[in-house]
Amino acid sequence: MRIVIAGGHGRIALRLERLLGARGDEVAGIVRRPEQAGELLAAGAEPVVCDLESATVAEVAGHLEGADAAVFAAGAGAGSGAARKETVDRGACVLFADAAEAAGVRRFVVVSSMGADREPPAGTDPVFAAYLRAKAAADADVRSRPGLDWTILRPGSLTDEPGTGRVTLAATTGRGEVSRDDVAAVLAALLDEPRTAGLTLELVGGNSPVDEAVSALVGS
């Protein structure tokens, strides 16, 4: 399977690239800066330099040609302001979805955020509120597309603790933490299970092995 990951230098994406490459998938990661290429190569991924804030749909579609699946794992990141939440967390996701449709790539998995299903409560940090609204708008756009077999994953608070391989994965989980290792493992399992298309899922640490948690969603 060939998989193209937007935000290929991110901490979840690099973990996912290692997992997919180790099992024999062909992986490409889209990055903004050429100097990030070495880390992708070390992770077993082909680096593709493309700025999703300024690229055209046709340009990105060219990078997606021949892919079996696309994963949007990009984000403006810590330290960015509200404007970049809009251009990356929403705008780049919409562009990537447009490009996937143009390239004929149906399987589309999005890394979103827990809390994107509701208006941020009063008192929320304005930049974080902008992030949640941008994620919500991107999710809504993806869900509106009949041309994509989409799955949206909304992890809880992310940690860099070693993964346990055990999670809680459901439409609603309640708040909690989850390691980036386990998020990557769940993404790999979702890519393997096309029957999860059309689902928006929350993810936190838990007691179910990843494969069992994904299988339980589709009744097998």
BALOBA-1460 file (C-alpha; in Angstrom, 3 decimals):
// residues 220
<rec num="1" residu="m" x="0.000" y="0.000" z="0.000"/>
<rec num="2" residu="r" x="1.243" y="3.508" z="-0.824"/>
<rec num="3" residu="i" x="0.346" y="6.101" z="1.794"/>
<rec num="4" residu="v" x="0.996" y="9.855" z="1.618"/>
<rec num="5" residu="i" x="1.124" y="11.728" z="4.918"/>
<rec num="6" residu="a" x="0.675" y="15.500" z="5.166"/>
<rec num="7" residu="g" x="2.730" y="16.943" z="7.980"/>
<rec num="8" residu="g" x="5.302" y="14.215" z="7.505"/>
<rec num="9" residu="h" x="7.795" y="15.691" z="9.982"/>
<rec num="10" residu="g" x="5.325" y="15.826" z="12.873"/>
<rec num="11" residu="r" x="5.827" y="13.738" z="15.982"/>
<rec num="12" residu="i" x="2.862" y="11.477" z="15.225"/>
<rec num="13" residu="a" x="3.687" y="11.301" z="11.522"/>
<rec num="14" residu="l" x="7.288" y="10.202" z="12.053"/>
<rec num="15" residu="r" x="6.089" y="7.406" z="14.327"/>
<rec num="16" residu="l" x="3.493" y="6.365" z="11.759"/>
<rec num="17" residu="e" x="6.073" y="6.407" z="8.984"/>
<rec num="18" residu="r" x="8.309" y="4.060" z="10.969"/>
<rec num="19" residu="l" x="5.436" y="1.651" z="11.594"/>
<rec num="20" residu="l" x="4.254" y="1.624" z="7.990"/>
<rec num="21" residu="g" x="7.740" y="1.376" z="6.530"/>
<rec num="22" residu="a" x="8.668" y="-1.481" z="8.864"/>
<rec num="23" residu="r" x="5.729" y="-3.547" z="7.689"/>
<rec num="24" residu="g" x="6.524" y="-2.971" z="4.025"/>
<rec num="25" residu="d" x="4.230" y="-0.143" z="2.980"/>
<rec num="26" residu="e" x="5.464" y="2.558" z="0.624"/>
<rec num="27" residu="v" x="5.266" y="5.843" z="2.507"/>
<rec num="28" residu="a" x="5.739" y="9.458" z="1.454"/>
<rec num="29" residu="g" x="5.694" y="12.387" z="3.854"/>
<rec num="30" residu="i" x="4.927" y="15.943" z="2.793"/>
<rec num="31" residu="v" x="7.158" y="18.500" z="4.540"/>
<rec num="32" residu="r" x="7.650" y="22.244" z="4.225"/>
<rec num="33" residu="r" x="11.432" y="22.415" z="4.597"/>
<rec num="34" residu="p" x="14.095" y="20.466" z="2.668"/>
<rec num="35" residu="e" x="16.220" y="20.124" z="5.810"/>
<rec num="36" residu="q" x="13.545" y="17.866" z="7.300"/>
<rec num="37" residu="a" x="14.117" y="15.234" z="4.619"/>
<rec num="38" residu="g" x="16.801" y="13.343" z="6.507"/>
<rec num="39" residu="e" x="14.532" y="12.466" z="9.397"/>
<rec num="40" residu="l" x="11.896" y="11.131" z="7.023"/>
<rec num="41" residu="l" x="14.434" y="9.008" z="5.198"/>
<rec num="42" residu="a" x="15.598" y="7.620" z="8.534"/>
<rec num="43" residu="a" x="11.978" y="6.772" z="9.336"/>
<rec num="44" residu="g" x="11.626" y="4.873" z="6.069"/>
<rec num="45" residu="a" x="9.601" y="7.500" z="4.219"/>
<rec num="46" residu="e" x="10.107" y="9.350" z="0.960"/>
<rec num="47" residu="p" x="10.299" y="13.089" z="1.670"/>
<rec num="48" residu="v" x="8.164" y="15.333" z="-0.533"/>
<rec num="49" residu="v" x="8.847" y="19.052" z="-0.139"/>
<rec num="50" residu="c" x="5.627" y="21.022" z="-0.572"/>
<rec num="51" residu="d" x="4.196" y="23.926" z="1.413"/>
<rec num="52" residu="l" x="0.497" y="23.202" z="1.889"/>
<rec num="53" residu="e" x="-0.133" y="26.842" z="2.802"/>
<rec num="54" residu="s" x="0.818" y="28.026" z="-0.672"/>
<rec num="55" residu="a" x="0.533" y="24.971" z="-2.950"/>
<rec num="56" residu="t" x="-2.205" y="24.505" z="-5.535"/>
<rec num="57" residu="v" x="-4.623" y="21.596" z="-5.604"/>
<rec num="58" residu="a" x="-3.024" y="20.360" z="-8.824"/>
<rec num="59" residu="e" x="0.446" y="20.409" z="-7.297"/>
<rec num="60" residu="v" x="-0.615" y="18.404" z="-4.259"/>
<rec num="61" residu="a" x="-2.699" y="16.043" z="-6.375"/>
<rec num="62" residu="g" x="0.451" y="15.267" z="-8.325"/>
<rec num="63" residu="h" x="2.117" y="14.093" z="-5.121"/>
<rec num="64" residu="l" x="-0.907" y="11.897" z="-4.375"/>
<rec num="65" residu="e" x="-1.042" y="10.172" z="-7.760"/>
<rec num="66" residu="g" x="-0.955" y="6.396" z="-7.319"/>
<rec num="67" residu="a" x="-1.533" y="6.504" z="-3.568"/>
<rec num="68" residu="d" x="-3.913" y="4.085" z="-1.867"/>
<rec num="69" residu="a" x="-4.516" y="6.336" z="1.145"/>
<rec num="70" residu="a" x="-3.819" y="9.831" z="2.430"/>
<rec num="71" residu="v" x="-3.334" y="10.869" z="6.053"/>
<rec num="72" residu="f" x="-3.641" y="14.484" z="7.191"/>
<rec num="73" residu="a" x="-1.386" y="14.834" z="10.232"/>
<rec num="74" residu="a" x="-0.247" y="18.421" z="9.698"/>
<rec num="75" residu="g" x="-0.672" y="21.201" z="12.222"/>
<rec num="76" residu="a" x="0.496" y="24.742" z="12.781"/>
<rec num="77" residu="g" x="2.163" y="23.564" z="15.981"/>
<rec num="78" residu="a" x="2.988" y="25.088" z="19.321"/>
<rec num="79" residu="g" x="3.932" y="28.740" z="19.268"/>
<rec num="80" residu="s" x="1.898" y="29.573" z="16.174"/>
<rec num="81" residu="g" x="-0.853" y="32.149" z="16.299"/>
<rec num="82" residu="a" x="-4.517" y="31.997" z="15.471"/>
<rec num="83" residu="a" x="-3.950" y="32.939" z="11.824"/>
<rec num="84" residu="r" x="-1.865" y="29.826" z="11.155"/>
<rec num="85" residu="k" x="-4.432" y="27.606" z="12.846"/>
<rec num="86" residu="e" x="-6.746" y="28.765" z="10.080"/>
<rec num="87" residu="t" x="-4.263" y="28.374" z="7.212"/>
<rec num="88" residu="v" x="-2.823" y="25.015" z="8.328"/>
<rec num="89" residu="d" x="-5.247" y="23.183" z="10.604"/>
<rec num="90" residu="r" x="-8.221" y="24.114" z="8.437"/>
<rec num="91" residu="g" x="-6.960" y="25.400" z="5.108"/>
<rec num="92" residu="a" x="-4.263" y="22.802" z="4.475"/>
<rec num="93" residu="c" x="-6.643" y="19.993" z="5.401"/>
<rec num="94" residu="v" x="-9.251" y="21.254" z="2.940"/>
<rec num="95" residu="l" x="-6.580" y="21.596" z="0.244"/>
<rec num="96" residu="f" x="-5.306" y="18.059" z="0.937"/>
<rec num="97" residu="a" x="-8.843" y="16.694" z="0.697"/>
<rec num="98" residu="d" x="-9.394" y="18.565" z="-2.590"/>
<rec num="99" residu="a" x="-6.149" y="17.078" z="-3.892"/>
<rec num="100" residu="a" x="-7.057" y="13.557" z="-2.777"/>
<rec num="101" residu="e" x="-10.335" y="13.784" z="-4.673"/>
<rec num="102" residu="a" x="-8.579" y="15.168" z="-7.739"/>
<rec num="103" residu="a" x="-6.043" y="12.314" z="-7.627"/>
<rec num="104" residu="g" x="-8.706" y="9.659" z="-7.077"/>
<rec num="105" residu="v" x="-7.489" y="8.711" z="-3.602"/>
<rec num="106" residu="r" x="-10.591" y="7.692" z="-1.667"/>
<rec num="107" residu="r" x="-9.152" y="6.556" z="1.693"/>
<rec num="108" residu="f" x="-8.568" y="9.666" z="3.783"/>
<rec num="109" residu="v" x="-7.673" y="9.692" z="7.480"/>
<rec num="110" residu="v" x="-7.509" y="12.893" z="9.525"/>
<rec num="111" residu="v" x="-5.745" y="13.494" z="12.831"/>
<rec num="112" residu="s" x="-8.023" y="15.988" z="14.541"/>
<rec num="113" residu="s" x="-8.395" y="16.888" z="18.225"/>
<rec num="114" residu="m" x="-10.656" y="15.989" z="21.087"/>
<rec num="115" residu="g" x="-12.886" y="18.970" z="21.805"/>
<rec num="116" residu="a" x="-13.363" y="19.846" z="18.141"/>
<rec num="117" residu="d" x="-16.991" y="18.722" z="18.363"/>
<rec num="118" residu="r" x="-18.120" y="21.663" z="20.472"/>
<rec num="119" residu="e" x="-17.651" y="25.408" z="20.788"/>
<rec num="120" residu="p" x="-14.695" y="26.160" z="23.110"/>
<rec num="121" residu="p" x="-15.959" y="27.156" z="26.554"/>
<rec num="122" residu="a" x="-15.687" y="30.693" z="27.856"/>
<rec num="123" residu="g" x="-12.228" y="31.432" z="29.173"/>
<rec num="124" residu="t" x="-10.425" y="29.148" z="26.696"/>
<rec num="125" residu="d" x="-7.094" y="30.549" z="25.546"/>
<rec num="126" residu="p" x="-7.899" y="32.429" z="22.307"/>
<rec num="127" residu="v" x="-5.243" y="30.663" z="20.233"/>
<rec num="128" residu="f" x="-6.319" y="27.237" z="21.466"/>
<rec num="129" residu="a" x="-9.933" y="28.167" z="20.757"/>
<rec num="130" residu="a" x="-8.928" y="29.137" z="17.216"/>
<rec num="131" residu="y" x="-7.199" y="25.753" z="16.879"/>
<rec num="132" residu="l" x="-10.306" y="23.845" z="17.970"/>
<rec num="133" residu="r" x="-12.538" y="25.864" z="15.639"/>
<rec num="134" residu="a" x="-10.133" y="25.275" z="12.743"/>
<rec num="135" residu="k" x="-10.129" y="21.528" z="13.432"/>
<rec num="136" residu="a" x="-13.915" y="21.503" z="13.670"/>
<rec num="137" residu="a" x="-14.244" y="23.310" z="10.333"/>
<rec num="138" residu="a" x="-11.774" y="20.952" z="8.662"/>
<rec num="139" residu="d" x="-13.574" y="17.904" z="10.041"/>
<rec num="140" residu="a" x="-16.922" y="19.215" z="8.816"/>
<rec num="141" residu="d" x="-15.505" y="19.822" z="5.357"/>
<rec num="142" residu="v" x="-14.070" y="16.301" z="5.125"/>
<rec num="143" residu="r" x="-17.290" y="14.704" z="6.385"/>
<rec num="144" residu="s" x="-19.236" y="16.497" z="3.640"/>
<rec num="145" residu="r" x="-17.313" y="14.769" z="0.836"/>
<rec num="146" residu="p" x="-18.956" y="11.690" z="-0.733"/>
<rec num="147" residu="g" x="-15.818" y="11.212" z="-2.810"/>
<rec num="148" residu="l" x="-13.736" y="10.283" z="0.238"/>
<rec num="149" residu="d" x="-13.808" y="7.227" z="2.488"/>
<rec num="150" residu="w" x="-12.847" y="9.303" z="5.487"/>
<rec num="151" residu="t" x="-12.087" y="8.494" z="9.109"/>
<rec num="152" residu="i" x="-11.485" y="11.264" z="11.637"/>
<rec num="153" residu="l" x="-9.411" y="10.478" z="14.727"/>
<rec num="154" residu="r" x="-9.598" y="12.836" z="17.716"/>
<rec num="155" residu="p" x="-6.915" y="11.965" z="20.282"/>
<rec num="156" residu="g" x="-6.945" y="13.236" z="23.835"/>
<rec num="157" residu="s" x="-3.994" y="15.027" z="25.437"/>
<rec num="158" residu="l" x="-0.850" y="13.823" z="23.711"/>
<rec num="159" residu="t" x="2.212" y="12.544" z="25.560"/>
<rec num="160" residu="d" x="5.635" y="11.270" z="24.547"/>
<rec num="161" residu="e" x="5.470" y="8.346" z="26.965"/>
<rec num="162" residu="p" x="6.205" y="4.935" z="25.414"/>
<rec num="163" residu="g" x="3.117" y="3.386" z="23.904"/>
<rec num="164" residu="t" x="1.323" y="0.639" z="25.760"/>
<rec num="165" residu="g" x="-0.511" y="-0.753" z="22.741"/>
<rec num="166" residu="r" x="-3.747" y="-0.495" z="24.734"/>
<rec num="167" residu="v" x="-6.355" y="2.179" z="24.109"/>
<rec num="168" residu="t" x="-9.962" y="3.252" z="24.385"/>
<rec num="169" residu="l" x="-11.342" y="4.057" z="20.935"/>
<rec num="170" residu="a" x="-14.980" y="5.057" z="20.451"/>
<rec num="171" residu="a" x="-17.280" y="7.791" z="19.228"/>
<rec num="172" residu="t" x="-17.027" y="9.265" z="22.725"/>
<rec num="173" residu="t" x="-14.381" y="8.256" z="25.253"/>
<rec num="174" residu="g" x="-14.259" y="11.051" z="27.795"/>
<rec num="175" residu="r" x="-11.126" y="13.072" z="28.288"/>
<rec num="176" residu="g" x="-7.753" y="11.515" z="28.939"/>
<rec num="177" residu="e" x="-4.186" y="11.172" z="27.757"/>
<rec num="178" residu="v" x="-2.776" y="9.031" z="24.974"/>
<rec num="179" residu="s" x="0.798" y="8.553" z="23.830"/>
<rec num="180" residu="r" x="1.835" y="9.550" z="20.342"/>
<rec num="181" residu="d" x="3.124" y="5.996" z="19.888"/>
<rec num="182" residu="d" x="-0.380" y="4.656" z="20.429"/>
<rec num="183" residu="v" x="-1.954" y="7.275" z="18.166"/>
<rec num="184" residu="a" x="0.375" y="6.154" z="15.368"/>
<rec num="185" residu="a" x="-0.482" y="2.503" z="16.007"/>
<rec num="186" residu="v" x="-4.208" y="3.269" z="15.830"/>
<rec num="187" residu="l" x="-3.756" y="5.213" z="12.584"/>
<rec num="188" residu="a" x="-1.964" y="2.238" z="11.035"/>
<rec num="189" residu="a" x="-4.772" y="-0.075" z="12.150"/>
<rec num="190" residu="l" x="-7.453" y="2.275" z="10.794"/>
<rec num="191" residu="l" x="-5.721" y="2.325" z="7.421"/>
<rec num="192" residu="d" x="-5.976" y="-1.472" z="7.406"/>
<rec num="193" residu="e" x="-9.712" y="-1.444" z="8.178"/>
<rec num="194" residu="p" x="-11.710" y="0.252" z="5.403"/>
<rec num="195" residu="r" x="-14.952" y="-0.424" z="7.279"/>
<rec num="196" residu="t" x="-14.041" y="2.391" z="9.673"/>
<rec num="197" residu="a" x="-14.785" y="4.861" z="6.864"/>
<rec num="198" residu="g" x="-17.432" y="7.366" z="7.907"/>
<rec num="199" residu="l" x="-16.513" y="7.268" z="11.597"/>
<rec num="200" residu="t" x="-15.382" y="10.117" z="13.838"/>
<rec num="201" residu="l" x="-13.534" y="8.607" z="16.789"/>
<rec num="202" residu="e" x="-12.063" y="9.754" z="20.063"/>
<rec num="203" residu="l" x="-8.929" y="8.086" z="21.411"/>
<rec num="204" residu="v" x="-7.364" y="7.883" z="24.869"/>
<rec num="205" residu="g" x="-5.234" y="5.355" z="26.680"/>
<rec num="206" residu="g" x="-7.134" y="2.302" z="27.842"/>
<rec num="207" residu="n" x="-7.207" y="-1.462" z="28.220"/>
<rec num="208" residu="s" x="-7.994" y="-2.782" z="24.731"/>
<rec num="209" residu="p" x="-5.201" y="-3.869" z="22.369"/>
<rec num="210" residu="v" x="-5.171" y="-1.595" z="19.347"/>
<rec num="211" residu="d" x="-6.255" y="-4.236" z="16.828"/>
<rec num="212" residu="e" x="-9.111" y="-5.359" z="19.069"/>
<rec num="213" residu="a" x="-10.225" y="-1.770" z="19.636"/>
<rec num="214" residu="v" x="-10.422" y="-1.170" z="15.891"/>
<rec num="215" residu="s" x="-12.110" y="-4.520" z="15.183"/>
<rec num="216" residu="a" x="-14.750" y="-3.788" z="17.816"/>
<rec num="217" residu="l" x="-15.822" y="-0.711" z="15.857"/>
<rec num="218" residu="v" x="-16.897" y="-2.824" z="12.895"/>
<rec num="219" residu="g" x="-18.163" y="-5.915" z="14.714"/>
<rec num="220" residu="s" x="-15.320" y="-8.312" z="14.028"/>
